[in-house]
């Protein structure tokens, strides 16, 4: 019998306020769990708009402590209620003025396992993230969950191969990449980079994007959330590009060993020759 992990992705439009966004997300998690999902990942900064389209200190008000803030604690209750592992991207305040783009990881029994802080922070038109976030300082953790070892990379991180590889070396079987990425800037890369990362690192990638044009700018978030397998093929269809959707797919973990036997990329790595890659 194959080892299957049923995994879910939640892509959503901004509802207009934090409370209704959280309520809609809790409903979406319930939908995924009803479809048998064992692990569910939400989109980047899930409970707010993508406020990085502007530079305004008003949006610091979206920060919360992790894990002691109300949303993490709510999601612990939701995870336990449904028996699902949750990856919950939020705006974290470590202390006043020290803010991160973070994802909390919660096990299926509601246990808080830890967090990943986005390491690579863009500062380009419509993505003014250095105004809001410090670069992550927790490295590239992998979390032991009820569905095995999972990792998290966030949005702009996906353009940097080093973190993808670090997660694979640490034993990740699934890496989730919650994003807020727009049609005009990067859509042509969406179906390219993450399947390529799945191939190069021989694991599954869950790619999540929000949808819609939000009041803060003209970024058109195009959805199309999907899972890619370690052969670089999509597992089922990608989500729509213009509406809320919950994607639930069966991921065959036996395929990881099959691909690693076939290609042996980890065997053939040459870390002894890579010193120049880590020089500033």
C-alpha positions as CSV (number, residue, x, y, z in Angstrom):
1,X,0.0,0.0,0.0
2,X,1.3,3.5,-0.9
3,X,1.7,6.0,1.9
4,X,-0.7,8.8,0.9
5,X,-0.9,12.2,2.5
6,X,-4.0,14.2,1.7
7,X,-3.0,17.9,1.7
8,X,-4.9,21.1,1.2
9,X,-4.3,24.7,0.1
10,X,-6.5,27.6,0.7
11,X,-6.6,30.6,-1.8
12,X,-8.9,33.5,-1.0
13,X,-9.9,37.0,-1.8
14,X,-9.5,39.7,0.8
15,X,-12.9,40.1,2.5
16,X,-12.4,43.7,3.7
17,X,-11.7,43.2,7.4
18,X,-9.6,40.9,9.6
19,X,-12.5,39.3,11.5
20,X,-14.4,38.2,8.4
21,X,-11.2,37.0,6.8
22,X,-10.4,34.8,9.7
23,X,-14.0,33.5,9.8
24,X,-13.8,32.7,6.0
25,X,-10.5,30.9,6.5
26,X,-11.8,28.8,9.4
27,X,-14.7,27.7,7.1
28,X,-12.2,26.9,4.3
29,X,-10.2,24.7,6.7
30,X,-13.4,22.9,7.7
31,X,-14.1,22.3,4.0
32,X,-10.6,20.9,3.5
33,X,-10.9,18.7,6.6
34,X,-14.3,17.4,5.4
35,X,-12.6,16.4,2.1
36,X,-10.1,14.4,4.2
37,X,-7.2,16.8,4.3
38,X,-4.6,16.0,6.9
39,X,-2.5,19.1,6.4
40,X,-3.6,22.5,5.2
41,X,-1.6,25.6,4.3
42,X,-3.1,29.2,4.1
43,X,-1.9,32.1,1.9
44,X,0.7,34.6,2.8
45,X,-0.4,37.1,5.6
46,X,-3.7,35.3,5.4
47,X,-5.9,37.5,7.7
48,X,-5.2,40.8,6.1
49,X,-4.9,42.6,2.8
50,X,-1.5,42.5,1.0
51,X,-0.7,45.9,2.5
52,X,2.9,45.9,1.1
53,X,1.4,47.6,-2.0
54,X,1.8,50.8,0.0
55,X,4.1,52.0,2.8
56,X,2.0,53.1,5.7
57,X,2.6,52.5,9.5
58,X,-1.2,52.0,9.9
59,X,-0.7,48.4,8.8
60,X,1.7,47.6,11.7
61,X,-1.7,47.2,13.6
62,X,-2.0,43.8,11.9
63,X,0.9,42.3,13.9
64,X,0.4,39.7,16.6
65,X,2.6,37.7,18.8
66,X,3.3,34.1,17.7
67,X,2.5,31.8,19.4
68,X,0.8,33.8,22.2
69,X,-1.4,35.9,20.0
70,X,-5.1,35.3,19.5
71,X,-4.9,34.0,15.9
72,X,-2.3,31.3,16.7
73,X,-4.3,30.2,19.7
74,X,-7.5,30.1,17.6
75,X,-5.8,28.0,14.9
76,X,-4.5,25.6,17.6
77,X,-8.2,25.0,18.5
78,X,-9.1,24.6,14.8
79,X,-6.3,22.1,14.2
80,X,-7.3,20.0,17.2
81,X,-11.0,20.1,16.3
82,X,-10.4,18.8,12.8
83,X,-7.3,16.7,13.5
84,X,-5.3,18.6,10.8
85,X,-1.8,20.0,10.6
86,X,-2.0,23.8,9.8
87,X,0.6,26.2,8.3
88,X,-0.6,29.7,9.2
89,X,1.1,32.7,7.7
90,X,0.8,35.9,9.8
91,X,2.4,39.3,10.5
92,X,4.5,38.7,13.7
93,X,5.6,41.2,16.3
94,X,8.4,39.8,18.3
95,X,8.7,43.0,20.3
96,X,7.7,46.6,19.4
97,X,9.4,47.6,16.2
98,X,10.7,44.1,15.5
99,X,8.3,42.6,12.9
100,X,8.5,39.5,10.7
101,X,6.6,37.8,7.9
102,X,6.0,34.5,9.6
103,X,4.2,31.2,9.3
104,X,3.2,29.2,12.4
105,X,3.2,25.4,12.2
106,X,0.6,23.6,14.3
107,X,0.3,19.9,14.7
108,X,-2.9,17.9,14.2
109,X,-3.5,17.7,18.0
110,X,-3.3,21.5,18.3
111,X,0.3,21.6,19.5
112,X,2.3,24.6,18.4
113,X,5.5,23.3,16.8
114,X,7.3,26.4,15.8
115,X,7.6,29.0,13.1
116,X,9.4,30.0,9.9
117,X,10.3,33.7,9.3
118,X,10.6,34.8,5.7
119,X,14.3,35.2,4.9
120,X,14.3,37.0,1.6
121,X,12.5,40.4,1.7
122,X,11.8,42.3,-1.5
123,X,11.6,46.0,-1.9
124,X,10.2,46.8,-5.4
125,X,7.2,48.6,-6.7
126,X,4.0,47.2,-5.2
127,X,6.0,44.9,-2.9
128,X,7.5,47.3,-0.3
129,X,8.2,44.6,2.2
130,X,11.4,46.0,3.8
131,X,9.1,48.8,5.2
132,X,7.2,46.1,7.2
133,X,9.5,43.1,7.8
134,X,12.9,42.3,9.1
135,X,14.7,39.4,7.3
136,X,14.0,36.1,9.1
137,X,16.6,34.9,11.7
138,X,15.4,31.3,12.3
139,X,17.1,29.6,9.4
140,X,15.2,27.0,7.5
141,X,13.5,24.8,10.1
142,X,11.7,21.5,9.2
143,X,8.8,20.4,11.4
144,X,8.0,16.9,12.6
145,X,4.2,16.7,12.2
146,X,1.5,14.0,12.1
147,X,2.0,13.8,8.3
148,X,5.8,13.7,8.5
149,X,8.5,16.3,8.0
150,X,7.3,19.5,6.4
151,X,9.0,22.8,5.6
152,X,7.9,26.4,4.7
153,X,9.2,28.9,2.3
154,X,7.3,32.2,1.8
155,X,6.6,34.0,-1.5
156,X,9.7,35.9,-2.7
157,X,11.8,33.2,-1.0
158,X,11.0,30.9,-3.9
159,X,13.4,32.8,-6.2
160,X,16.3,31.6,-4.1
161,X,17.4,27.9,-4.5
162,X,19.5,27.8,-1.4
163,X,16.6,27.6,1.0
164,X,14.8,25.0,-1.0
165,X,17.9,22.8,-0.8
166,X,18.3,23.4,2.9
167,X,14.8,22.2,3.6
168,X,15.4,19.1,1.5
169,X,18.7,18.4,3.3
170,X,16.8,18.6,6.6
171,X,14.4,15.9,5.5
172,X,11.3,17.8,4.3
173,X,8.8,15.7,2.3
174,X,6.5,18.6,1.6
175,X,7.4,22.3,1.4
176,X,4.6,24.8,1.4
177,X,5.1,28.2,-0.3
178,X,2.3,30.6,0.7
179,X,2.4,33.7,-1.6
180,X,0.9,37.0,-2.7
181,X,2.0,37.2,-6.2
182,X,0.6,39.3,-9.0
183,X,-0.3,38.7,-12.7
184,X,1.8,41.4,-14.3
185,X,5.0,40.7,-12.5
186,X,5.6,37.0,-12.1
187,X,2.8,34.9,-13.5
188,X,5.1,33.4,-16.2
189,X,7.3,32.1,-13.4
190,X,4.5,30.5,-11.3
191,X,4.3,27.2,-13.2
192,X,8.1,27.1,-13.7
193,X,10.0,27.8,-10.5
194,X,8.1,25.7,-7.9
195,X,7.9,22.5,-10.0
196,X,11.6,23.0,-10.8
197,X,12.3,23.2,-7.1
198,X,10.3,20.1,-6.5
199,X,12.5,18.3,-9.1
200,X,15.8,19.6,-7.9
201,X,15.1,18.8,-4.3
202,X,13.0,15.6,-4.8
203,X,10.0,16.5,-2.6
204,X,6.4,17.8,-3.0
205,X,5.8,21.6,-3.2
206,X,2.5,23.2,-2.3
207,X,2.2,26.6,-4.0
208,X,-0.5,28.9,-2.6
209,X,-1.6,32.3,-4.0
210,X,-4.4,34.7,-3.1
211,X,-6.8,36.1,-5.7
212,X,-8.3,39.4,-6.8
213,X,-7.4,43.1,-7.0
214,X,-7.4,44.7,-3.5
215,X,-8.2,48.3,-2.7
216,X,-4.6,49.2,-1.8
217,X,-3.2,48.8,-5.3
218,X,-3.5,47.3,-8.7
219,X,-1.7,44.1,-8.1
220,X,-3.9,41.3,-9.6
221,X,-3.4,38.2,-7.5
222,X,-4.0,35.3,-9.9
223,X,-4.6,32.3,-7.6
224,X,-3.7,29.1,-9.5
225,X,-2.6,27.3,-6.3
226,X,-1.3,23.8,-6.9
227,X,0.8,20.9,-5.7
228,X,3.9,19.8,-7.7
229,X,5.4,16.3,-7.3
230,X,9.1,15.4,-7.3
231,X,8.9,14.8,-11.0
232,X,7.8,18.4,-11.5
233,X,4.2,17.4,-12.6
234,X,1.1,19.0,-11.1
235,X,-0.9,16.7,-8.8
236,X,-4.4,17.3,-10.4
237,X,-5.4,20.7,-11.8
238,X,-4.3,24.0,-10.4
239,X,-6.9,26.2,-8.8
240,X,-8.8,28.9,-10.7
241,X,-7.2,32.3,-11.3
242,X,-10.2,34.4,-10.2
243,X,-12.0,32.9,-7.2
244,X,-11.7,31.4,-3.7
245,X,-10.8,27.7,-3.8
246,X,-9.8,24.9,-1.5
247,X,-7.4,22.5,-3.3
248,X,-7.1,19.0,-1.8
249,X,-4.8,16.4,-3.3
250,X,-3.4,13.0,-2.4
251,X,0.4,13.1,-2.3
252,X,2.1,9.7,-2.7
253,X,5.1,9.6,-0.4
254,X,6.4,6.5,-2.0
255,X,7.2,8.6,-5.1
256,X,9.9,10.4,-3.1
257,X,12.0,7.2,-2.7
258,X,11.3,6.2,-6.3
259,X,12.6,9.5,-7.6
260,X,15.6,9.6,-5.3
261,X,16.6,6.1,-6.5
262,X,16.2,7.2,-10.1
263,X,18.1,10.5,-10.0
264,X,20.2,10.4,-6.8
265,X,20.7,14.2,-6.7
266,X,21.5,14.0,-3.0
267,X,24.1,11.4,-3.5
268,X,25.8,13.3,-6.3
269,X,25.9,16.7,-4.6
270,X,29.4,18.3,-4.3
271,X,29.3,20.5,-1.1
272,X,33.1,20.5,-1.1
273,X,33.0,22.6,-4.3
274,X,30.3,25.1,-3.2
275,X,32.3,27.4,-0.9
276,X,31.9,30.4,-3.2
277,X,28.1,30.2,-3.0
278,X,28.2,31.3,0.7
279,X,30.6,34.2,0.3
280,X,29.0,37.7,0.7
